Amino acid sequence: MEIPVIDFSNLESKKRSETMALLHEACEKWGFFMIENHGIDKELMERVKHLTNQHYEENMKDSFYETKAVKTLENNGFISNKDWESSFFVQHHTSSNINELASLSQDLRETMDAYIDQQIKLAEKLSELMCENLGIQKYRLIEAFSGSKGPSVGTKVAIYPQCPHPELIRGLREHTDAGGIILLLQDDKVPGLEFFKDGKWVKIPPSKNNRIFINTGDQVEILSNGVYKSALHRVMATKDGNRLSIATFYNPAGDAIISPVSKLLLPNHFRFDDYLNLYTKTKFEDKGLRFETMKNMAAGNSHQRVLTTKN
């Protein structure tokens, strides 16, 4: 099963329509995909990976191997309620906690900040493209996420250490993501990420050529009225080495009010006779406009018709 790859450079070429259609299909049928030629500085990506791996070796590795999960595994106990990961979380917006993470080097803080600034721009671009494909106002998703202070942006930095008994524990248990758009900079050598599609687990290969892996969270599925999907995924523990994961979450603000975009809702609570009457007058007109008219009628706004029926 070949994972969709979206080449963002094609958005500025004659292949734009084809690329937009591929993006729509990826969001609708998969809920995850890779993007290349995305505009994120490649040297910056490599530097943030290098500094993160260095930070793990110097500040996190020893303490990880003292955790209960490790000790239980050493005693050959099956673990179903913990994950084989070492991680920390950096909040970027609406407020930042990066200077409170005392163990991070100044170099890593500055590099991470610069990297996330570029990721936010990419997330905003993706949200606009998704809105275009959904046929809704360009900034609708950003506005829905904004609340009183703008979207929430944070990054989970994780290492999934080499595991002596990967059959006894997950790197990260099965879940969907609660938020919006997730942009993952992952390891280019060690695999482990898996997504569930069509009744089977799909292995996500390591990201080559600085591709960014994208998946959509629960709030995108809700806002799109189920058109776009939030996919179940997990990380498998592995004997093959340490796996790096830097996942940036472009989420709604805590006070954002989330509901499906009204334009994407199907009509409901109407009499079939009313629909049939409208249908006979507008049979050869746009079905979408007919649905919008029925929504207005069901809501008691029959004077706000989208369609003008013909005698």
C-alpha positions as CSV (number, residue, x, y, z in Angstrom):
1,M,0.0,0.0,0.0
2,E,1.7,3.2,-1.2
3,I,1.3,6.2,1.1
4,P,0.3,9.4,-0.7
5,V,3.1,11.9,-1.3
6,I,2.2,15.5,-2.0
7,D,4.8,17.6,-3.9
8,F,4.1,21.2,-2.8
9,S,6.2,22.6,-5.6
10,N,3.5,21.4,-8.0
11,L,1.0,23.9,-6.4
12,E,2.8,26.7,-8.4
13,S,2.7,24.8,-11.7
14,K,0.3,23.4,-14.3
15,K,-0.1,20.4,-12.0
16,R,-1.9,22.4,-9.3
17,S,-5.4,20.9,-9.9
18,E,-3.9,17.3,-9.9
19,T,-2.0,18.1,-6.7
20,M,-5.1,19.5,-5.0
21,A,-7.1,16.4,-5.9
22,L,-4.4,14.2,-4.5
23,L,-4.4,16.2,-1.3
24,H,-8.1,15.9,-1.0
25,E,-8.1,12.2,-1.5
26,A,-5.3,11.8,1.1
27,C,-7.3,13.7,3.7
28,E,-10.6,12.0,2.8
29,K,-9.5,8.4,2.3
30,W,-6.3,8.1,4.4
31,G,-6.1,10.8,7.1
32,F,-2.3,10.8,6.7
33,F,0.3,11.5,3.9
34,M,3.8,12.9,3.3
35,I,4.7,16.2,1.8
36,E,7.9,17.1,0.0
37,N,9.3,20.4,-1.3
38,H,7.4,22.0,1.6
39,G,9.6,25.0,2.1
40,I,11.0,24.1,5.5
41,D,14.8,24.8,5.6
42,K,16.5,21.5,5.3
43,E,19.6,22.5,7.2
44,L,17.4,23.6,10.0
45,M,15.6,20.2,10.0
46,E,18.8,18.3,10.2
47,R,20.1,20.5,13.0
48,V,17.0,20.1,15.1
49,K,17.3,16.3,14.7
50,H,21.0,16.3,15.6
51,L,20.5,18.5,18.7
52,T,17.5,16.5,19.9
53,N,19.4,13.2,19.6
54,Q,22.3,14.8,21.4
55,H,20.0,16.1,24.2
56,Y,18.6,12.6,24.6
57,E,22.0,11.0,25.0
58,E,23.2,13.6,27.5
59,N,20.1,14.3,29.5
60,M,17.3,11.7,29.1
61,K,18.8,8.3,28.3
62,D,20.0,7.3,31.8
63,S,16.8,8.4,33.5
64,F,14.7,6.5,31.0
65,Y,16.4,3.2,31.8
66,E,15.5,3.8,35.5
67,T,11.8,3.9,34.8
68,K,9.2,1.4,35.9
69,A,8.4,0.4,32.3
70,V,12.0,-0.6,31.8
71,K,12.3,-2.5,35.0
72,T,9.0,-4.3,34.5
73,L,10.2,-5.3,31.0
74,E,13.5,-6.6,32.4
75,N,11.4,-8.9,34.6
76,N,9.6,-10.2,31.5
77,G,6.3,-8.7,32.5
78,F,3.8,-7.7,29.8
79,I,3.0,-4.0,29.9
80,S,-0.3,-2.8,28.5
81,N,-0.6,0.6,30.3
82,K,2.7,2.2,29.5
83,D,4.7,3.3,26.5
84,W,8.3,2.7,25.6
85,E,9.2,6.3,25.0
86,S,11.3,9.1,26.5
87,S,9.7,12.5,25.7
88,F,9.2,16.2,26.6
89,F,6.7,18.8,25.4
90,V,7.5,22.3,24.1
91,Q,4.6,24.8,24.1
92,H,5.0,27.5,21.5
93,H,1.7,29.4,21.1
94,T,-0.3,31.0,22.6
95,S,2.4,31.1,25.2
96,S,5.9,29.4,25.3
97,N,7.4,27.2,28.0
98,I,10.7,26.6,26.2
99,N,12.7,28.7,28.6
100,E,11.3,26.8,31.5
101,L,12.9,23.5,30.2
102,A,16.2,24.1,32.0
103,S,18.0,21.0,30.6
104,L,17.6,22.2,27.0
105,S,20.7,23.9,25.6
106,Q,20.4,27.4,24.3
107,D,21.3,26.1,20.9
108,L,18.5,23.6,20.9
109,R,16.0,26.2,22.2
110,E,16.8,28.7,19.4
111,T,16.9,26.0,16.7
112,M,13.6,24.5,17.9
113,D,11.9,28.0,17.9
114,A,13.2,28.8,14.4
115,Y,12.0,25.3,13.2
116,I,8.5,25.7,14.7
117,D,8.1,29.2,13.3
118,Q,8.4,27.6,9.8
119,Q,6.2,24.7,10.8
120,I,3.4,27.1,11.8
121,K,3.5,28.7,8.4
122,L,3.3,25.2,6.8
123,A,0.3,24.3,9.0
124,E,-1.5,27.5,8.0
125,K,-0.8,26.8,4.3
126,L,-2.2,23.2,4.7
127,S,-5.3,24.5,6.5
128,E,-6.0,27.0,3.6
129,L,-5.5,24.2,1.0
130,M,-7.9,21.9,3.0
131,C,-10.5,24.7,3.1
132,E,-10.2,25.2,-0.6
133,N,-10.7,21.5,-1.3
134,L,-13.7,21.5,1.1
135,G,-15.3,24.5,-0.7
136,I,-15.3,26.7,2.4
137,Q,-13.8,30.1,3.1
138,K,-10.0,30.1,3.0
139,Y,-9.3,31.0,6.6
140,R,-12.3,29.1,8.1
141,L,-10.2,26.4,9.8
142,I,-7.7,29.0,11.3
143,E,-10.6,31.1,12.5
144,A,-12.3,28.0,14.1
145,F,-9.1,27.1,15.9
146,S,-8.3,30.7,17.1
147,G,-10.4,31.2,20.1
148,S,-9.5,34.5,21.8
149,K,-5.7,34.3,21.3
150,G,-5.1,32.2,18.2
151,P,-4.5,28.5,17.6
152,S,-2.5,26.5,20.1
153,V,0.8,25.1,18.9
154,G,3.0,22.7,20.7
155,T,5.6,20.0,19.9
156,K,6.1,16.6,21.4
157,V,9.7,15.6,21.2
158,A,10.1,11.8,21.6
159,I,12.8,9.1,21.4
160,Y,11.6,5.5,21.2
161,P,14.7,3.8,22.5
162,Q,16.0,0.5,21.3
163,C,13.9,-2.2,23.0
164,P,15.2,-5.7,24.0
165,H,11.6,-7.2,24.0
166,P,9.4,-5.2,21.6
167,E,6.8,-7.9,21.6
168,L,6.0,-7.0,25.3
169,I,5.2,-3.3,24.9
170,R,4.2,-0.6,22.5
171,G,6.4,2.4,21.7
172,L,3.1,4.4,21.9
173,R,-0.3,2.7,22.3
174,E,-3.1,3.0,19.7
175,H,-4.8,6.3,19.5
176,T,-6.1,9.1,17.4
177,D,-4.8,12.7,17.9
178,A,-7.2,15.0,19.7
179,G,-6.3,18.2,17.8
180,G,-6.0,19.6,14.3
181,I,-3.0,19.2,12.0
182,I,0.0,17.2,13.0
183,L,3.3,17.8,11.3
184,L,5.9,15.1,12.0
185,L,9.6,15.2,11.5
186,Q,10.6,11.6,12.0
187,D,13.6,9.4,11.9
188,D,15.2,8.8,8.5
189,K,16.5,5.3,9.4
190,V,14.5,3.6,12.2
191,P,10.8,2.6,11.4
192,G,8.0,2.0,13.9
193,L,5.1,4.3,13.1
194,E,1.9,2.5,11.9
195,F,-1.5,3.8,10.8
196,F,-4.7,1.8,10.5
197,K,-6.5,1.8,7.1
198,D,-9.0,-0.5,5.5
199,G,-8.8,-3.0,8.3
200,K,-5.0,-3.4,8.5
201,W,-2.0,-1.6,9.9
202,V,0.1,0.3,7.4
203,K,3.8,0.6,8.2
204,I,5.1,4.1,7.7
205,P,8.6,4.1,6.3
206,P,11.3,6.4,7.7
207,S,11.2,9.9,6.2
208,K,13.7,10.2,3.3
209,N,14.7,13.5,1.6
210,N,13.4,15.6,4.5
211,R,9.8,14.8,3.8
212,I,7.3,15.9,6.5
213,F,4.6,13.3,7.6
214,I,1.2,14.8,8.1
215,N,-1.9,13.4,9.8
216,T,-5.2,15.1,10.7
217,G,-6.7,15.0,14.2
218,D,-10.2,14.6,15.6
219,Q,-11.0,18.3,15.3
220,V,-10.4,18.4,11.6
221,E,-12.8,15.4,11.3
222,I,-15.4,17.2,13.3
223,L,-15.1,20.5,11.5
224,S,-15.3,18.8,8.1
225,N,-18.4,16.9,9.2
226,G,-16.5,13.6,8.7
227,V,-15.3,14.4,5.2
228,Y,-11.7,14.3,6.4
229,K,-10.5,11.5,8.7
230,S,-8.6,11.2,12.0
231,A,-6.8,7.9,11.7
232,L,-5.9,5.5,14.4
233,H,-2.1,5.0,14.8
234,R,0.6,3.6,17.0
235,V,4.4,3.3,17.4
236,M,5.9,-0.2,17.6
237,A,8.8,-0.8,19.9
238,T,11.8,-2.1,18.0
239,K,15.2,-3.7,18.4
240,D,16.6,-1.8,15.4
241,G,17.8,1.3,17.3
242,N,16.5,4.6,18.7
243,R,13.6,6.2,16.7
244,L,13.3,10.0,16.7
245,S,9.9,11.7,16.5
246,I,9.3,15.5,16.6
247,A,5.6,16.1,16.2
248,T,4.2,19.6,16.0
249,F,0.5,19.9,16.8
250,Y,-1.4,22.8,15.2
251,N,-4.5,22.7,17.5
252,P,-7.5,24.7,18.5
253,A,-7.1,27.1,21.4
254,G,-8.5,25.9,24.6
255,D,-11.4,28.3,24.5
256,A,-12.2,27.6,20.8
257,I,-15.8,26.5,20.1
258,I,-15.7,23.6,17.7
259,S,-18.6,22.4,15.5
260,P,-19.0,21.2,12.0
261,V,-18.8,23.9,9.3
262,S,-22.5,24.6,8.5
263,K,-21.9,24.5,4.8
264,L,-20.7,20.9,5.1
265,L,-23.7,19.6,7.0
266,L,-26.3,17.6,5.2
267,P,-29.9,18.6,5.6
268,N,-32.0,16.8,8.3
269,H,-35.4,16.9,9.9
270,F,-37.4,17.6,6.8
271,R,-40.4,16.0,5.2
272,F,-39.7,13.9,2.1
273,D,-42.7,15.5,0.4
274,D,-41.0,18.9,0.7
275,Y,-37.8,17.6,-0.7
276,L,-39.6,15.8,-3.6
277,N,-41.5,19.1,-4.4
278,L,-38.2,21.0,-4.5
279,Y,-36.6,18.2,-6.6
280,T,-39.2,18.2,-9.3
281,K,-38.6,21.9,-9.8
282,T,-34.8,21.8,-9.6
283,K,-34.0,18.3,-10.8
284,F,-31.4,19.5,-13.3
285,E,-29.7,22.0,-11.0
286,D,-26.9,21.6,-8.5
287,K,-27.6,19.0,-5.8
288,G,-25.5,20.9,-3.3
289,L,-27.6,24.0,-3.7
290,R,-30.8,21.9,-3.2
291,F,-29.4,20.5,0.0
292,E,-28.6,24.0,1.2
293,T,-32.2,25.1,0.5
294,M,-33.5,22.1,2.5
295,K,-31.3,23.0,5.4
296,N,-32.8,26.6,5.4
297,M,-36.3,25.2,5.1
298,A,-35.8,22.8,8.0
299,A,-34.4,25.5,10.1
300,G,-37.5,27.6,9.5
301,N,-35.8,30.0,7.1
302,S,-37.7,29.1,4.0
303,H,-37.5,32.7,2.8
304,Q,-33.7,32.4,2.7
305,R,-33.7,30.0,-0.2
306,V,-30.5,29.3,-2.1
307,L,-32.3,28.0,-5.1
308,T,-34.9,30.0,-7.1
309,T,-37.4,27.4,-8.2
310,K,-38.8,27.8,-11.7
311,N,-42.4,27.4,-12.6
